[in-house]
Amino acid sequence: MANASKARGTRWESAIRDYLNGVLGYSHPTDWRLVKRQAQEGAKDVGDLHAWPFILEAKDVKSPAVPTWLRQAEAEAVNAGFPYGVVIHKVRGKGPALARVHITDAALSRVLADSGGYVPAELYPSAASSRFGYWTWTLAEFAQVLTAVRGTSSPVQG
């Protein structure tokens, strides 16, 4: 019998991938913008999903541990050679659009600086810094951020 937690995690990763690719209109398999699930290989984890320039760490658990997850996502971003790591936490009883996307204050500052003002103003954090050290979007809002950031960057072509 397959591991139930692993199967639930795989379904959640696939739901995130399918939601983002659908809402952003990505479908061609060679399109660099396509959000892709990653097979784990070697000792250094490279995240659950790749959505250049973000590593997406998917979590489908009842009890959140956001600071720990963010440290994991940021380490995986380094391992994969990506600038940013975020965590996507499933909200029970809700579809992918309402999932919570967490990013550290420091990473958000870099995203906003690197995007050169392309991130829509309504997606900026309030003037007060997050008291928890991270900021949260819905996955629907994150899709807008991803589009804006990708407007200013693309992966290095080898």
DSSP file (Angstrom, degrees, kcal/mol; ACC not computed):
  #  RESIDUE AA STRUCTURE BP1 BP2  ACC     N-H-->O    O-->H-N    N-H-->O    O-->H-N    TCO  KAPPA ALPHA  PHI   PSI    X-CA   Y-CA   Z-CA
    1    1 A M              0   0    0      0, 0.0     3,-0.1     0, 0.0     2,-0.0   0.000 360.0 360.0 360.0 136.1    0.0    0.0    0.0
    2    2 A A        -     0   0    0      1,-0.1     2,-0.4     2,-0.1     3,-0.0  -0.303 360.0 -92.5 -70.8 154.6    1.3    3.5   -1.0
    3    3 A N     >  -     0   0    0      1,-0.2     4,-2.2     2,-0.1     5,-0.2  -0.560  32.1-150.5 -68.5 119.8    2.2    6.1    1.7
    4    4 A A  H  > S+     0   0    0     -2,-0.4     4,-2.3     1,-0.2     5,-0.2   0.866  94.2  51.3 -64.3 -38.6   -1.0    8.1    2.2
    5    5 A S  H  > S+     0   0    0      2,-0.2     4,-2.4     1,-0.2    -1,-0.2   0.907 110.5  48.8 -65.8 -41.4    0.9   11.3    3.2
    6    6 A K  H  > S+     0   0    0      2,-0.2     4,-2.5     1,-0.2    -2,-0.2   0.910 111.6  49.5 -64.2 -42.0    3.1   11.1    0.1
    7    7 A A  H  X S+     0   0    0     -4,-2.2     4,-2.3     2,-0.2    -2,-0.2   0.903 110.9  49.7 -64.1 -40.9    0.1   10.6   -2.2
    8    8 A R  H  X S+     0   0    0     -4,-2.3     4,-2.1     2,-0.2    -2,-0.2   0.913 111.7  49.3 -63.6 -42.3   -1.7   13.6   -0.6
    9    9 A G  H  X S+     0   0    0     -4,-2.4     4,-2.6     2,-0.2    -2,-0.2   0.899 109.8  50.7 -63.0 -42.1    1.5   15.7   -1.1
   10   10 A T  H  X S+     0   0    0     -4,-2.5     4,-2.4     2,-0.2    -1,-0.2   0.909 110.0  50.0 -63.3 -42.3    1.8   14.6   -4.7
   11   11 A R  H  X S+     0   0    0     -4,-2.3     4,-2.2     2,-0.2    -1,-0.2   0.905 111.8  48.7 -61.4 -41.0   -1.9   15.5   -5.4
   12   12 A W  H  X S+     0   0    0     -4,-2.1     4,-2.3     2,-0.2    -2,-0.2   0.918 110.8  49.4 -67.3 -43.9   -1.3   19.0   -3.8
   13   13 A E  H  X S+     0   0    0     -4,-2.6     4,-2.5     1,-0.2    -2,-0.2   0.922 112.8  48.2 -59.3 -44.3    1.8   19.6   -5.8
   14   14 A S  H  X S+     0   0    0     -4,-2.4     4,-2.9     1,-0.2     5,-0.2   0.882 109.4  52.8 -64.8 -38.4    0.0   18.6   -9.0
   15   15 A A  H  X S+     0   0    0     -4,-2.2     4,-2.4     2,-0.2    -1,-0.2   0.904 110.7  47.3 -64.6 -41.2   -3.0   20.9   -8.1
   16   16 A I  H  X S+     0   0    0     -4,-2.3     4,-2.8     2,-0.2     5,-0.3   0.954 114.0  47.5 -63.3 -50.0   -0.6   23.9   -7.6
   17   17 A R  H  X S+     0   0    0     -4,-2.5     4,-2.6     1,-0.2     5,-0.3   0.934 114.7  45.6 -56.0 -49.7    1.1   23.1  -10.9
   18   18 A D  H  X S+     0   0    0     -4,-2.9     4,-2.1     2,-0.2    -1,-0.2   0.889 113.2  50.1 -65.4 -39.7   -2.1   22.7  -12.8
   19   19 A Y  H  X S+     0   0    0     -4,-2.4     4,-3.0    -5,-0.2     5,-0.3   0.969 114.5  42.8 -62.4 -53.5   -3.7   25.8  -11.3
   20   20 A L  H  X S+     0   0    0     -4,-2.8     4,-2.1     1,-0.2     6,-0.2   0.925 116.1  47.2 -62.9 -45.3   -0.7   28.1  -12.0
   21   21 A N  H  X>S+     0   0    0     -4,-2.6     5,-2.3    -5,-0.3     4,-0.8   0.895 115.9  47.0 -63.1 -37.5   -0.2   26.8  -15.5
   22   22 A G  H  <5S+     0   0    0     -4,-2.1     3,-0.4    -5,-0.3    -2,-0.2   0.947 114.6  43.2 -68.2 -49.4   -3.9   27.1  -16.3
   23   23 A V  H  <5S+     0   0    0     -4,-3.0    -1,-0.2     1,-0.2    -2,-0.2   0.809 119.9  43.7 -69.4 -28.8   -4.4   30.6  -14.9
   24   24 A L  H  <5S-     0   0    0     -4,-2.1    -1,-0.2    -5,-0.3    -2,-0.2   0.539 110.4-121.5 -93.4  -7.8   -1.2   31.8  -16.5
   25   25 A G  T  <5 +     0   0    0     -4,-0.8     2,-0.5    -3,-0.4    -3,-0.2   0.795  57.3 149.6  76.9  29.1   -1.9   30.1  -19.8
   26   26 A Y      < +     0   0    0     -5,-2.3    -1,-0.2    -6,-0.2    -2,-0.1  -0.831   5.6 131.9 -97.2 129.6    1.3   27.9  -20.0
   27   27 A S        +     0   0    0     -2,-0.5    -1,-0.2     1,-0.1    -5,-0.0   0.515  32.2 104.9-145.8 -24.7    1.0   24.6  -21.7
   28   28 A H    >   -     0   0    0      1,-0.1     3,-1.9     2,-0.1     6,-0.2  -0.494  65.5-136.6 -71.1 128.8    3.8   24.0  -24.2
   29   29 A P  T 3  S+     0   0    0      0, 0.0    -1,-0.1     0, 0.0    -3,-0.0   0.700 101.7  48.3 -62.4 -20.2    6.3   21.5  -22.7
   30   30 A T  T 3  S+     0   0    0      3,-0.0     2,-0.4     2,-0.0    -2,-0.1   0.418  80.2 117.2 -99.3   2.7    9.4   23.5  -23.8
   31   31 A D    X   -     0   0    0     -3,-1.9     3,-1.7     1,-0.2    -5,-0.0  -0.578  60.8-146.5 -70.4 121.4    8.1   26.8  -22.5
   32   32 A W  T 3  S+     0   0    0     -2,-0.4    20,-0.3     1,-0.3    -1,-0.2   0.734  96.2  63.1 -62.5 -21.4   10.5   28.0  -19.8
   33   33 A R  T 3  S+     0   0    0     18,-0.1    -1,-0.3     2,-0.1    -7,-0.1   0.638  75.2 117.2 -78.5 -13.9    7.6   29.6  -17.9
   34   34 A L    <   -     0   0    0     -3,-1.7     2,-0.5    -6,-0.2    18,-0.3  -0.293  69.0-126.6 -58.0 131.5    5.9   26.3  -17.4
   35   35 A V        -     0   0    0    -18,-0.2     2,-0.4    16,-0.1    16,-0.2  -0.709  36.2-168.2 -80.1 127.6    5.5   25.4  -13.7
   36   36 A K  E     -A   50   0A   0     14,-2.1    14,-2.6    -2,-0.5     2,-0.2  -0.943  23.4-127.4-127.5 139.8    7.0   21.9  -13.3
   37   37 A R  E     -A   49   0A   0     -2,-0.4     2,-0.4    12,-0.2    12,-0.2  -0.598  33.3-134.6 -75.8 144.3    7.1   19.3  -10.5
   38   38 A Q        -     0   0    0     10,-2.4     2,-0.4    -2,-0.2     9,-0.0  -0.859   0.4-135.3-108.5 135.8   10.6   18.2   -9.7
   39   39 A A        -     0   0    0     -2,-0.4     2,-0.4     1,-0.0     7,-0.1  -0.709  32.5-118.6 -79.9 136.7   11.8   14.6   -9.2
   40   40 A Q        +     0   0    0     -2,-0.4     2,-0.4     5,-0.1     5,-0.1  -0.630  42.1 168.0 -81.7 131.8   14.0   14.5   -6.1
   41   41 A E        -     0   0    0     -2,-0.4     3,-0.2     3,-0.3     5,-0.0  -0.997  40.1  -2.3-145.5 138.3   17.5   13.4   -6.8
   42   42 A G  S    S-     0   0    0     -2,-0.4     0, 0.0     1,-0.2     0, 0.0  -0.148  96.1 -58.9  77.1-174.2   20.7   13.4   -4.8
   43   43 A A  S    S+     0   0    0      1,-0.1     2,-0.7     2,-0.1    -1,-0.2   0.724 114.1  72.5 -81.1 -23.7   21.3   14.7   -1.3
   44   44 A K  S    S-     0   0    0     -3,-0.2    -3,-0.3    35,-0.1     2,-0.1  -0.847  77.5-138.4-103.6 115.7   20.3   18.3   -1.8
   45   45 A D        -     0   0    0     -2,-0.7    34,-0.2     1,-0.1    35,-0.1  -0.434  11.0-165.0 -68.6 139.6   16.5   18.9   -2.2
   46   46 A V        -     0   0    0      1,-0.4    -1,-0.1    33,-0.1    -7,-0.0   0.061  49.1 -91.7-115.3  22.6   15.7   21.4   -5.0
   47   47 A G        -     0   0    0      1,-0.1    -1,-0.4     8,-0.1    10,-0.2  -0.003  33.4 -89.8  90.7 163.7   12.0   22.1   -4.0
   48   48 A D  S    S+     0   0    0      8,-1.0   -10,-2.4     1,-0.2     2,-0.3   0.866 104.9  17.4 -80.2 -39.3    8.7   20.5   -5.0
   49   49 A L  E     -AB  37  56A   0      7,-1.9     7,-2.8   -12,-0.2     2,-0.5  -0.976  65.3-142.8-136.2 147.2    7.9   22.8   -8.0
   50   50 A H  E     +AB  36  55A   0    -14,-2.6   -14,-2.1    -2,-0.3     2,-0.2  -0.957  25.3 161.8-112.0 126.2   10.0   25.1  -10.1
   51   51 A A  E >   - B   0  54A   0      3,-2.8     3,-3.0    -2,-0.5   -16,-0.1  -0.698  55.6 -95.3-138.8  80.4    8.4   28.4  -11.3
   52   52 A W  T 3  S+     0   0    0      1,-0.4   101,-0.1   -20,-0.3    98,-0.1  -0.037 109.9  16.3 -42.4 130.4   11.3   30.5  -12.4
   53   53 A P  T 3  S+     0   0    0      0, 0.0    31,-1.8     0, 0.0     2,-0.4  -0.842 123.1  67.6 -97.8  25.8   12.5   32.5  -10.4
   54   54 A F  E <   -Bc  51  84A   0     -3,-3.0    -3,-2.8    29,-0.1     2,-0.5  -0.868  60.3-149.3-112.3 139.3   10.7   30.8   -7.5
   55   55 A I  E     -Bc  50  85A   0     29,-2.4    31,-2.7    -2,-0.4     2,-0.6  -0.908  23.7-149.8 -93.5 131.8   11.1   27.4   -5.9
   56   56 A L  E     -Bc  49  86A   0     -7,-2.8    -7,-1.9    -2,-0.5    -8,-1.0  -0.923   9.2-163.8-109.6 121.4    7.7   26.4   -4.5
   57   57 A E  E     - c   0  87A   0     29,-2.5    31,-2.8    -2,-0.6     2,-0.3  -0.921  16.5-149.5-103.4 114.1    7.6   24.2   -1.4
   58   58 A A  E     - c   0  88A   0     -2,-0.7     2,-0.4    29,-0.2    31,-0.2  -0.677  14.2-173.5 -91.5 135.0    4.1   22.6   -1.2
   59   59 A K  E     + c   0  89A   0     29,-2.9    31,-2.7    -2,-0.3     2,-0.4  -0.985  15.6 175.2-132.4 123.3    2.6   21.8    2.2
   60   60 A D        +     0   0    0     -2,-0.4     2,-0.3    29,-0.2    29,-0.1  -0.694  40.9 123.7-123.0  75.4   -0.6   19.9    2.8
   61   61 A V        -     0   0    0     -2,-0.4    31,-0.1    29,-0.2    -2,-0.1  -0.924  62.5-129.2-134.8 158.3   -0.7   19.6    6.5
   62   62 A K  S    S+     0   0    0     -2,-0.3    -1,-0.1     1,-0.2    30,-0.1   0.905  94.4  52.9 -74.2 -43.9   -3.0   20.6    9.3
   63   63 A S  S    S-     0   0    0      2,-0.0    -1,-0.2     1,-0.0     2,-0.1  -0.846  82.5-138.5-103.1 113.7   -0.6   22.4   11.6
   64   64 A P        +     0   0    0      0, 0.0    -2,-0.0     0, 0.0    25,-0.0  -0.369  23.2 178.5 -72.0 147.2    1.5   25.1   10.0
   65   65 A A     >  +     0   0    0      1,-0.1     4,-2.4    -2,-0.1     3,-0.4  -0.468  17.1 165.5-137.3  59.8    5.2   25.6   10.8
   66   66 A V  H  >  +     0   0    0      1,-0.2     4,-2.8     2,-0.2     5,-0.2   0.858  68.2  50.9 -56.4 -49.6    5.8   28.5    8.4
   67   67 A P  H  > S+     0   0    0      0, 0.0     4,-1.9     0, 0.0    -1,-0.2   0.916 114.2  45.8 -57.4 -41.9    9.2   29.8    9.7
   68   68 A T  H  > S+     0   0    0     -3,-0.4     4,-2.0     1,-0.2    -2,-0.2   0.926 113.3  49.8 -64.1 -44.8   10.6   26.3    9.5
   69   69 A W  H  X S+     0   0    0     -4,-2.4     4,-2.9     1,-0.2    -1,-0.2   0.883 108.4  53.2 -61.6 -39.3    9.1   25.8    6.0
   70   70 A L  H  X S+     0   0    0     -4,-2.8     4,-2.5     2,-0.2    -1,-0.2   0.893 107.0  51.0 -66.7 -38.6   10.5   29.1    4.8
   71   71 A R  H  X S+     0   0    0     -4,-1.9     4,-2.1    -5,-0.2    -1,-0.2   0.922 112.4  48.3 -60.9 -42.2   14.0   28.1    5.9
   72   72 A Q  H  X S+     0   0    0     -4,-2.0     4,-2.4     2,-0.2    -2,-0.2   0.937 111.8  48.6 -61.9 -47.9   13.6   24.9    4.0
   73   73 A A  H  X S+     0   0    0     -4,-2.9     4,-2.0     1,-0.2    -2,-0.2   0.889 111.6  49.2 -62.2 -40.7   12.3   26.7    0.9
   74   74 A E  H  X S+     0   0    0     -4,-2.5     4,-1.8     2,-0.2    -1,-0.2   0.886 110.8  49.6 -68.9 -37.6   15.1   29.2    0.9
   75   75 A A  H  X S+     0   0    0     -4,-2.1     4,-2.3    -5,-0.2    -2,-0.2   0.903 111.4  50.0 -64.8 -40.4   17.8   26.4    1.2
   76   76 A E  H  X S+     0   0    0     -4,-2.4     4,-2.0     2,-0.2    -2,-0.2   0.855 106.5  55.3 -67.5 -34.6   16.2   24.5   -1.6
   77   77 A A  H  X>S+     0   0    0     -4,-2.0     5,-2.8     2,-0.2     4,-1.0   0.919 108.8  48.0 -62.7 -42.9   16.2   27.7   -3.8
   78   78 A V  H ><5S+     0   0    0     -4,-1.8     3,-0.8     1,-0.2    -2,-0.2   0.936 110.5  51.8 -61.1 -46.4   20.0   27.9   -3.2
   79   79 A N  H 3<5S+     0   0    0     -4,-2.3    -1,-0.2     1,-0.2    -2,-0.2   0.861 114.6  42.8 -58.1 -36.8   20.4   24.2   -4.1
   80   80 A A  H 3<5S-     0   0    0     -4,-2.0    -1,-0.2   -35,-0.1    -2,-0.2   0.560 113.4-116.1 -88.2  -9.1   18.5   24.8   -7.3
   81   81 A G  T <<5 +     0   0    0     -4,-1.0    -3,-0.2    -3,-0.8    -4,-0.1   0.788  68.8 137.6  78.3  27.7   20.2   28.0   -8.2
   82   82 A F      < -     0   0    0     -5,-2.8    -1,-0.3    -6,-0.2    -2,-0.1  -0.774  56.3-132.9-104.8 151.5   17.0   30.1   -8.0
   83   83 A P  S    S+     0   0    0      0, 0.0     2,-0.4     0, 0.0   -29,-0.1   0.812  82.6  36.5 -73.4 -29.5   16.7   33.5   -6.3
   84   84 A Y  E     -c   54   0A   0    -31,-1.8   -29,-2.4    -7,-0.1     2,-0.4  -0.947  55.8-163.0-133.4 144.8   13.6   33.0   -4.2
   85   85 A G  E     +c   55   0A   0     -2,-0.4    19,-0.4   -31,-0.2     2,-0.3  -0.991  16.7 176.0-122.5 133.9   11.9   30.2   -2.2
   86   86 A V  E     -c   56   0A   0    -31,-2.7   -29,-2.5    -2,-0.4     2,-0.4  -0.900  22.6-132.5-131.1 162.3    8.3   30.3   -1.1
   87   87 A V  E     -cD  57 102A   0     15,-2.0    15,-2.9    -2,-0.3     2,-0.6  -0.947   9.3-157.9-115.9 135.5    5.9   28.0    0.7
   88   88 A I  E     -cD  58 101A   0    -31,-2.8   -29,-2.9    -2,-0.4     2,-0.5  -0.944  13.0-167.3-116.0 111.4    2.4   27.1   -0.5
   89   89 A H  E     -cD  59 100A   0     11,-3.2    11,-2.6    -2,-0.6   -29,-0.2  -0.858  19.3-126.0-104.2 124.2    0.2   25.9    2.3
   90   90 A K        -     0   0    0    -31,-2.7     2,-0.6    -2,-0.5   -29,-0.2  -0.425  15.1-140.0 -67.5 137.6   -3.1   24.3    1.5
   91   91 A V    >   -     0   0    0      4,-0.2     3,-2.0     3,-0.1     7,-0.1  -0.903  30.2-111.3 -99.0 121.6   -6.2   25.7    3.2
   92   92 A R  T 3  S+     0   0    0     -2,-0.6     3,-0.1     1,-0.3    -1,-0.0  -0.233  97.6   9.6 -55.6 132.1   -8.5   22.9    4.3
   93   93 A G  T 3  S+     0   0    0      1,-0.2     2,-0.3     0, 0.0    -1,-0.3   0.523 109.9 101.0  78.6   6.6  -11.8   22.9    2.3
   94   94 A K  S <  S-     0   0    0     -3,-2.0    -1,-0.2     1,-0.1    -3,-0.1  -0.862  70.8-113.6-122.2 156.5  -10.6   25.5   -0.2
   95   95 A G    >   -     0   0    0     -2,-0.3     3,-1.3    -3,-0.1    -4,-0.2  -0.209  43.1 -89.3 -78.6 175.8   -9.3   25.2   -3.8
   96   96 A P  G >  S+     0   0    0      0, 0.0     3,-2.0     0, 0.0    43,-0.4   0.822 118.8  68.5 -58.6 -34.9   -5.8   26.0   -4.9
   97   97 A A  G 3  S+     0   0    0      1,-0.3    43,-2.0    42,-0.2    42,-0.4   0.801 103.1  46.1 -57.3 -28.9   -6.6   29.7   -5.6
   98   98 A L  G <  S+     0   0    0     -3,-1.3    -1,-0.3    40,-0.2    -4,-0.0   0.323  83.8 123.8 -98.9   7.2   -7.0   30.4   -1.9
   99   99 A A    <   -     0   0    0     -3,-2.0    40,-1.2    -4,-0.2     2,-0.5  -0.252  67.6-110.2 -60.2 156.6   -3.9   28.5   -0.8
  100  100 A R  E     -DE  89 138A   0    -11,-2.6   -11,-3.2    38,-0.2     2,-0.6  -0.824  25.9-161.5 -96.6 126.3   -1.5   30.6    1.3
  101  101 A V  E     -DE  88 137A   0     36,-3.3    36,-2.5    -2,-0.5     2,-0.4  -0.940  11.9-162.8-107.9 118.0    1.8   31.5   -0.3
  102  102 A H  E     +DE  87 136A   0    -15,-2.9   -15,-2.0    -2,-0.6     2,-0.3  -0.827  13.1 172.6-106.9 139.4    4.4   32.6    2.3
  103  103 A I  E     - E   0 135A   0     32,-2.3    32,-3.3    -2,-0.4   -17,-0.1  -0.994  34.9-107.6-141.7 142.7    7.6   34.5    1.6
  104  104 A T  E  >  - E   0 134A   0    -19,-0.4     4,-2.7    -2,-0.3    30,-0.3  -0.298  28.1-117.5 -67.5 155.8   10.1   36.0    4.1
  105  105 A D  H  > S+     0   0    0     28,-1.9     4,-2.4     1,-0.2     5,-0.2   0.907 116.5  51.4 -57.2 -42.5   10.2   39.8    4.5
  106  106 A A  H  > S+     0   0    0     27,-0.3     4,-1.9     2,-0.2    -1,-0.2   0.923 111.3  45.9 -63.8 -44.6   13.8   39.8    3.2
  107  107 A A  H  > S+     0   0    0      1,-0.2     4,-2.7     2,-0.2    -1,-0.2   0.899 111.3  52.9 -66.0 -39.4   12.9   37.8    0.1
  108  108 A L  H  X S+     0   0    0     -4,-2.7     4,-2.7     1,-0.2     5,-0.2   0.910 106.9  52.5 -62.0 -41.3    9.9   40.0   -0.6
  109  109 A S  H  X S+     0   0    0     -4,-2.4     4,-2.3     1,-0.2    -1,-0.2   0.909 111.2  47.0 -59.7 -41.8   12.1   43.0   -0.4
  110  110 A R  H  X S+     0   0    0     -4,-1.9     4,-3.3     2,-0.2     5,-0.2   0.910 110.9  51.9 -65.9 -42.0   14.4   41.5   -3.0
  111  111 A V  H  X S+     0   0    0     -4,-2.7     4,-1.9     1,-0.2    -2,-0.2   0.942 112.2  45.8 -58.5 -48.1   11.4   40.5   -5.2
  112  112 A L  H  <>S+     0   0    0     -4,-2.7     5,-0.9     1,-0.2     4,-0.4   0.900 116.4  45.0 -64.9 -40.7   10.1   44.1   -5.1
  113  113 A A  H ><5S+     0   0    0     -4,-2.3     3,-1.0    -5,-0.2    -2,-0.2   0.919 114.8  48.1 -67.4 -43.3   13.5   45.6   -5.8
  114  114 A D  H 3<5S+     0   0    0     -4,-3.3    -2,-0.2     1,-0.2    -1,-0.2   0.769 104.4  60.5 -69.5 -25.7   14.3   43.1   -8.5
  115  115 A S  T ><5S-     0   0    0     -4,-1.9     3,-1.2    -5,-0.2    -1,-0.2   0.604  97.0-138.5 -81.1  -9.6   11.0   43.6  -10.3
  116  116 A G  T < 5S-     0   0    0     -3,-1.0    -3,-0.1    -4,-0.4    -2,-0.1   0.827  70.2 -47.3  59.7  33.1   11.6   47.3  -10.8
  117  117 A G  T 3 <S+     0   0    0     -5,-0.9    -1,-0.3     3,-0.0     4,-0.1   0.553 108.3 119.2  88.3   7.0    8.1   48.3   -9.9
  118  118 A Y    <   +     0   0    0     -3,-1.2    -2,-0.1    -6,-0.2    31,-0.1   0.688  46.5  96.3 -80.4 -17.5    6.3   45.8  -12.0
  119  119 A V  S    S-     0   0    0     -7,-0.2    26,-0.1    -8,-0.1     5,-0.1  -0.598  91.8-104.7 -72.6 127.3    4.6   44.1   -9.0
  120  120 A P    >   -     0   0    0      0, 0.0     3,-2.2     0, 0.0     4,-0.3  -0.229  23.6-124.7 -55.7 138.4    1.1   45.6   -8.8
  121  121 A A  G >  S+     0   0    0      1,-0.3     3,-1.7     2,-0.2    -2,-0.1   0.811 108.0  63.4 -56.4 -34.1    0.8   48.2   -5.9
  122  122 A E  G 3  S+     0   0    0      1,-0.3    -1,-0.3     0, 0.0    -3,-0.0   0.651  99.7  55.7 -68.5 -11.8   -2.1   46.3   -4.3
  123  123 A L  G <  S+     0   0    0     -3,-2.2    -1,-0.3     2,-0.1    -2,-0.2   0.449  83.9 105.5 -98.0  -1.1    0.2   43.3   -3.8
  124  124 A Y  S <  S-     0   0    0     -3,-1.7     3,-0.1    -4,-0.3    -3,-0.0  -0.469  78.8-107.4 -72.5 149.5    2.8   45.3   -1.8
  125  125 A P        -     0   0    0      0, 0.0    -1,-0.1     0, 0.0     4,-0.1  -0.299  42.1 -90.3 -70.0 163.4    2.8   44.7    1.9
  126  126 A S        -     0   0    0      2,-0.2     4,-0.1     1,-0.1     0, 0.0  -0.204  43.5 -98.9 -66.4 167.4    1.5   47.4    4.3
  127  127 A A  S    S+     0   0    0     -3,-0.1     2,-0.3     2,-0.1    -1,-0.1   0.836 106.3  79.9 -60.1 -33.6    4.0   50.0    5.5
  128  128 A A  S    S-     0   0    0      1,-0.1    -2,-0.2     3,-0.0     3,-0.1  -0.579  90.5-116.2 -77.0 135.6    4.3   48.1    8.8
  129  129 A S        -     0   0    0     -2,-0.3     2,-0.1     1,-0.1    -1,-0.1  -0.336  39.2 -89.6 -67.7 151.5    6.7   45.1    8.6
  130  130 A S    >   -     0   0    0      1,-0.2     3,-0.8    -4,-0.1    -1,-0.1  -0.416  29.7-144.3 -61.3 131.3    5.3   41.7    9.1
  131  131 A R  T 3  S+     0   0    0      1,-0.2    -1,-0.2    -2,-0.1    -2,-0.1   0.649  98.7  50.8 -75.1 -12.5    5.4   40.9   12.8
  132  132 A F  T 3  S-     0   0    0      2,-0.4    -1,-0.2   -65,-0.0     3,-0.1   0.505 115.4-110.0-100.3  -6.5    6.2   37.2   12.0
  133  133 A G  S <  S+     0   0    0     -3,-0.8   -28,-1.9     1,-0.3   -27,-0.3   0.569  89.4  76.0  88.0   8.7    9.0   37.8    9.6
  134  134 A Y  E     -E  104   0A   0    -30,-0.3    -2,-0.4   -29,-0.1     2,-0.3  -0.978  65.7-137.1-148.0 162.4    7.1   36.7    6.6
  135  135 A W  E     -E  103   0A   0    -32,-3.3   -32,-2.3    -2,-0.3     2,-0.4  -0.852  17.4-147.0-117.4 152.0    4.3   38.0    4.2
  136  136 A T  E     +E  102   0A   0     -2,-0.3     2,-0.3   -34,-0.2   -34,-0.2  -0.982  16.8 173.3-129.2 133.4    1.4   35.9    2.8
  137  137 A W  E     -E  101   0A   0    -36,-2.5   -36,-3.3    -2,-0.4     2,-0.2  -0.781  35.9-109.5-116.2 166.8   -0.5   36.1   -0.5
  138  138 A T  E  >  -E  100   0A   0     -2,-0.3     4,-2.5   -38,-0.2   -38,-0.2  -0.561  36.7-109.7 -81.4 165.1   -3.2   33.8   -1.9
  139  139 A L  H  > S+     0   0    0    -40,-1.2     4,-2.0   -42,-0.4   -41,-0.2   0.863 121.6  56.7 -65.1 -34.0   -2.0   31.6   -4.7
  140  140 A A  H  > S+     0   0    0    -43,-2.0     4,-1.0     2,-0.2    -1,-0.2   0.910 109.9  44.3 -62.1 -41.9   -4.2   33.7   -7.1
  141  141 A E  H >> S+     0   0    0    -44,-0.3     4,-1.9     1,-0.2     3,-0.5   0.903 109.7  55.8 -67.7 -40.9   -2.3   36.8   -5.9
  142  142 A F  H 3X S+     0   0    0     -4,-2.5     4,-3.2     1,-0.2     5,-0.2   0.865  99.5  60.7 -60.0 -36.0    1.0   35.0   -6.2
  143  143 A A  H 3X S+     0   0    0     -4,-2.0     4,-2.0     1,-0.2    -1,-0.2   0.889 105.5  48.3 -58.3 -38.3    0.2   34.2   -9.9
  144  144 A Q  H <X S+     0   0    0     -4,-1.0     4,-2.3    -3,-0.5    -1,-0.2   0.903 111.8  48.6 -67.4 -41.5    0.1   38.0  -10.5
  145  145 A V  H  X S+     0   0    0     -4,-1.9     4,-3.0     2,-0.2     5,-0.3   0.929 109.8  52.2 -63.1 -45.3    3.4   38.5   -8.7
  146  146 A L  H  X S+     0   0    0     -4,-3.2     4,-2.5     1,-0.2    -2,-0.2   0.913 109.9  48.8 -57.6 -45.0    4.9   35.7  -10.7
  147  147 A T  H  X S+     0   0    0     -4,-2.0     4,-1.0    -5,-0.2    -1,-0.2   0.922 113.4  47.2 -61.1 -44.6    3.8   37.3  -14.0
  148  148 A A  H  < S+     0   0    0     -4,-2.3     3,-0.5     1,-0.2     4,-0.3   0.924 113.7  46.2 -64.9 -45.3    5.2   40.7  -12.9
  149  149 A V  H >X S+     0   0    0     -4,-3.0     3,-1.7     1,-0.2     4,-0.6   0.895 109.5  54.6 -66.4 -39.3    8.5   39.3  -11.8
  150  150 A R  H 3< S+     0   0    0     -4,-2.5     3,-0.3    -5,-0.3    -1,-0.2   0.732  95.9  68.5 -67.4 -20.0    8.9   37.2  -14.9
  151  151 A G  T 3< S+     0   0    0     -4,-1.0    -1,-0.3    -3,-0.5    -2,-0.2   0.670 108.5  37.0 -68.7 -15.2    8.4   40.4  -16.9
  152  152 A T  T <4 S+     0   0    0     -3,-1.7     2,-0.3    -4,-0.3    -1,-0.2   0.437 122.1  33.2-115.6  -3.7   11.7   41.5  -15.7
  153  153 A S     <  -     0   0    0     -4,-0.6    -1,-0.1    -3,-0.3   -38,-0.0  -0.987  50.2-176.2-150.0 157.8   13.7   38.3  -15.6
  154  154 A S        -     0   0    0     -2,-0.3     3,-0.1    -3,-0.1  -121,-0.0  -0.974  41.8 -88.0-147.7 157.2   14.2   35.0  -17.4
  155  155 A P        -     0   0    0      0, 0.0     2,-0.2     0, 0.0  -123,-0.0  -0.300  53.4 -94.0 -65.3 151.5   16.4   32.0  -16.7
  156  156 A V        -     0   0    0      1,-0.1     2,-0.6     2,-0.1     0, 0.0  -0.477  38.2-136.2 -65.2 128.7   19.9   32.0  -18.1
  157  157 A Q              0   0    0     -2,-0.2    -1,-0.1     1,-0.1    -3,-0.0  -0.803 360.0 360.0 -92.1 124.5   19.9   30.2  -21.4
  158  158 A G              0   0    0     -2,-0.6    -1,-0.1     0, 0.0    -2,-0.1   0.436 360.0 360.0 -82.3 360.0   22.9   27.9  -21.7
